[in-house]
Amino acid sequence: MSTELPPRPRLLPIAPTAEPARRRLPLAGESRPIDQRWRPIIAVWEITLRCDLACRHCGSRAGRQRPDELSTDEALDLVKQLAEIGTKEVTLIGGEAYLRDDWVTIAKAVRSYNMELTMVTGGRAMTPERARQVREAGVQSLSVSVDALEPLHDELRGVKGSWRAAMDAIANLRAEGIPVSANTQIARPALTQIEDLLELLIEAGVHSWQVSMTVPMGRAADEPGLILEPFQVLEVMPLVARAKRRLASVKKRLWPGNDIGYFGPYETLIRGTMPRGHMSSCGAGRLTLGIEADGSIKGCPSLPTSDYVGGNVRDHSVRDIWERAEALRFTRDRTTDDLWGYCKTCYYGDECRGGCSWTAHVTLGRIGNNPFCHHRALEYLREGKRERLRQVRPPEGKPFDYGVFESYLEDWPADELARARELAETGEGWLLHTERAMRERP
């Protein structure tokens, strides 16, 4: 099957200018014991929205810097506040973080407070000189984004030569003695390439691999053909399980994204080292913090700006926003009463609470019902059904925007049902990449 992508839609700007930050948002009068109990162990910080790639699946529509990004002094004060509130690790992202002129200054400040420092890059200009900067800045691990084999990766990333640049980035960083991992978004056209890609990443010397699924936010929502169908998690999860075993065989690690899994038969294998040995409910606003380059604060870096920003560091302290912003309290207060659709009836509802909030909200328009769930796909398979999506509202074309899809059930085609059940039982074999399964959504 060809993995060549159709032309990129041109109805919306590829890199729109972000709107100014929303300021002076109201906070609750006081923090509660539950708000003081949780602390942002990990802060993921978009230090600029500027980017040197034009990825077709970019949820933030990165490219142009925000019109009101924090100054160096404001960024350094933010670093201090993160340390004071108990943050243990800061991850610098973009856009492309190294395109901010003072990124080294920010990075060194993070390390000066003994917080762990990691970074994510597309790698287009991670030259030997810049890799040396990374080492001097004190970055302890850097993750390079690689999404498919070379031709498809270049198409997805919007720049010819970006795959080669990413692989060179891994080599340049390793030459400086910097631990390097890789991260991969599984877009629908790339699914059959992921295991071959993993072998190349192992050969390149990465210490671990983070995998997630392309989620319909930003530019990805412009092209529904990039998004997996919910029933395709029946293939994704055995693939991730195989990857876990393969990586373990060479003493490397798998980091499954928060959108991967949820209470299927591979949870212990892929998350056995987590405190509960499996995925639990969304940690946004409890263990994680997202920061936009203009000082906007939300509970997770992936969540859409319009719905989840709780305040701005130019108006309030990080502590006050964390403890008193309603937009950051949603997972602390979530109960099974907030669930709907299939998740409302699910056996794991009280434990899972609807899974990944980001995935649910930007797919179906609100949290509490996540169609990309392995347990759910297996239950539907037992009934001979499979879940699919169709877009009912397109995105507006702004950074961190999203459209809305609706999910629906259909009968498995008779000639695929037996193979689907075999895959579910054995975890082996390719099933879903037929022209029928990969056809465009209605």
Salt bridges, closest charged atoms under 4 A:
GLU19 OE2 - LYS398 NZ 2.99
ASP35 OD2 - ARG32 NE 2.78
ASP35 OD2 - ARG329 NH2 2.88
ASP35 OD1 - ARG332 NH1 2.85
GLU46 OE2 - ARG66 NE 2.70
GLU74 OE1 - ARG314 NH2 2.96
ASP102 OD1 - ARG100 NE 2.41
ASP147 OD2 - HIS57 NE2 2.83
ASP147 OD2 - ARG157 NH2 2.44
ASP168 OD1 - ARG164 NE 3.41
GLU176 OE2 - ARG132 NE 3.60
GLU176 OE1 - ARG135 NE 2.65
GLU195 OE2 - ARG242 NE 2.81
GLU199 OE2 - ARG246 NE 2.78
ASP222 OD2 - ARG61 NH1 2.81
GLU223 OE1 - ARG56 NH2 2.72
GLU229 OE2 - ARG388 NH2 2.92
GLU229 OE1 - ARG441 NE 3.48
GLU235 OE1 - HIS433 ND1 3.43
GLU267 OE2 - ARG271 NH1 2.98
GLU292 OE1 - ARG66 NH2 3.52
GLU292 OE2 - LYS298 NZ 2.64
ASP294 OD2 - ARG66 NH1 3.94
ASP307 OD2 - HIS361 NE2 3.61
ASP315 OD1 - ARG23 NH2 2.63
ASP320 OD2 - ARG324 NH1 3.56
GLU323 OE2 - ARG39 NH2 2.66
GLU323 OE2 - ARG319 NH1 3.93
GLU326 OE2 - ARG329 NH1 3.15
ASP333 OD1 - ARG32 NH2 3.16
ASP350 OD1 - ARG353 NH2 3.09
GLU351 OE2 - ARG276 NH1 2.64
GLU351 OE2 - HIS278 NE2 3.86
GLU379 OE2 - ARG382 NH1 2.19
GLU387 OE2 - ARG376 NH2 2.81
GLU396 OE1 - LYS398 NZ 3.84
ASP401 OD1 - ARG61 NE 2.99
GLU406 OE2 - ARG390 NE 2.59
GLU410 OE2 - ARG386 NE 2.78
GLU410 OE2 - ARG388 NH1 3.40
GLU410 OE1 - ARG439 NH2 3.67
ASP411 OD1 - LYS385 NZ 2.54
ASP415 OD1 - ARG436 NH1 2.70
GLU416 OE1 - ARG386 NH1 3.26
GLU416 OE2 - ARG436 NH1 3.87
